[in-house]
Amino acid sequence: MPPDGYYIVLVTATDTLGNQTPVLGTVASDFWIDRTAPPAPTITQKPTNPTTATTATFQFTDSESGVTFQCKLDGGAYSPCTSPKTYTGLSVATHTFSVVAVDSANNTSAPASYTWTVQGAGVPFTITARPPRRCTPARPAQ
């Protein structure tokens, strides 16, 4: 297997009698071999952990130019996304966001991930019973 890089192929035809295409009839084709994945993206904005917010916005970037991104939340499948990516209506639970970069040769990076917890908001309460103001301490049994 040839190494990654830029290649030019020159093609000439030879018939069964040994006649070859003249130099001006040579066909050239060029192509790249790229099997190197881009670096993992960098998550530059994320929610605080823990939070009571049920909305989360993530911003991310990659040091390789020209890549596209795919995101997933929790156990979902990766799907195309752009930065920033916002999720709404999140449940009270622990969540994991992951993003990968995909280059023009369809090489996929390792994921960058962030895990955080959405906690329930404080629930107001009312005290409905209390002990009497003056209590007589219980006497020990004799």
C-alpha positions in Angstrom: 0.0 0.0 0.0 1.5 3.3 -1.0 2.0 6.0 1.7 -0.3 9.0 2.1 0.5 11.7 -0.4 -0.1 13.3 -3.8 0.3 11.1 -6.9 0.2 11.6 -10.7 -0.4 8.6 -13.0 0.5 8.8 -16.7 -1.2 6.2 -18.9 -0.2 5.1 -22.3 -1.9 2.4 -24.4 -0.1 -0.4 -26.1 -1.9 -2.6 -28.7 -1.2 -6.3 -29.4 1.3 -5.4 -32.1 3.4 -3.3 -29.6 2.3 0.1 -30.9 2.1 2.7 -28.2 0.1 5.9 -27.8 2.2 8.9 -28.9 3.5 11.1 -26.0 0.8 13.7 -26.8 -1.9 11.0 -26.4 -0.7 10.1 -22.9 -3.5 10.5 -20.3 -2.6 12.0 -16.8 -4.6 11.6 -13.7 -3.7 12.9 -10.2 -5.1 12.0 -6.8 -4.4 12.1 -3.1 -4.1 9.2 -0.7 -5.2 10.3 2.8 -5.8 7.7 5.5 -4.8 10.0 8.4 -7.7 11.0 10.7 -7.9 14.6 11.8 -7.1 15.5 15.4 -9.9 15.2 17.9 -12.0 18.4 18.1 -11.6 20.8 21.0 -14.7 21.7 23.0 -14.5 25.4 23.7 -17.8 26.1 25.4 -19.9 23.7 27.6 -22.4 23.8 30.4 -21.3 24.0 34.0 -21.3 20.7 36.0 -23.6 20.3 37.8 -26.4 22.5 36.5 -30.1 22.9 36.8 -30.4 24.2 33.2 -32.2 21.9 30.8 -30.6 23.6 27.8 -27.0 23.0 26.9 -24.9 24.8 24.2 -21.5 23.5 23.0 -18.9 25.2 20.8 -16.1 23.3 19.3 -13.3 23.6 16.7 -10.6 21.5 15.1 -7.0 22.4 14.2 -7.4 20.8 10.7 -9.1 23.2 8.4 -11.9 22.0 6.1 -13.4 19.4 8.4 -17.0 18.8 9.1 -18.4 17.7 12.4 -20.7 15.0 13.7 -22.3 15.2 17.2 -24.2 12.9 19.5 -25.9 13.1 22.9 -25.9 10.2 25.3 -26.4 6.9 23.5 -27.7 8.4 20.3 -26.1 8.1 16.8 -23.6 10.6 15.4 -25.2 13.1 13.0 -23.9 16.1 11.1 -23.7 19.3 13.2 -22.1 22.7 13.3 -20.7 24.8 16.1 -22.5 26.0 18.2 -24.7 23.0 18.9 -27.6 23.5 21.4 -29.8 20.8 23.1 -33.1 21.7 24.8 -35.5 19.9 27.0 -32.8 17.9 28.8 -34.0 15.5 31.5 -32.7 15.6 35.1 -29.9 13.0 34.6 -26.2 12.7 33.7 -25.6 13.4 30.0 -22.6 13.0 27.6 -22.0 15.1 24.5 -19.5 13.8 21.9 -18.2 15.4 18.7 -15.9 14.0 16.0 -14.2 15.7 13.0 -14.5 14.2 9.5 -12.0 15.2 6.8 -12.6 15.3 3.0 -11.3 11.8 2.6 -14.0 10.6 5.2 -11.4 9.9 7.9 -13.0 10.3 11.3 -11.2 11.7 14.4 -11.3 10.3 17.9 -14.2 11.8 19.8 -14.0 14.8 22.2 -16.6 14.3 25.0 -18.0 16.1 28.0 -20.2 14.6 30.7 -22.3 16.7 33.0 -25.3 16.4 35.3 -28.6 18.2 35.1 -30.0 18.4 38.7 -33.6 19.0 39.7 -34.3 22.6 40.7 -35.0 23.2 44.4 -38.6 22.3 45.3 -40.3 24.8 47.5 -41.8 23.3 50.7 -44.0 24.3 53.6 -43.7 23.2 57.2 -47.2 21.9 58.1 -46.6 20.7 61.7 -44.2 21.5 64.5 -43.8 20.4 68.1 -45.3 22.5 70.9 -43.3 25.5 72.0 -42.6 24.1 75.4 -41.8 20.5 75.7 -41.4 18.5 78.9 -38.5 16.2 78.5 -39.4 12.5 78.7 -38.4 10.9 82.0 -36.4 7.7 81.9 -38.3 4.6 82.8 -37.8 3.4 86.4 
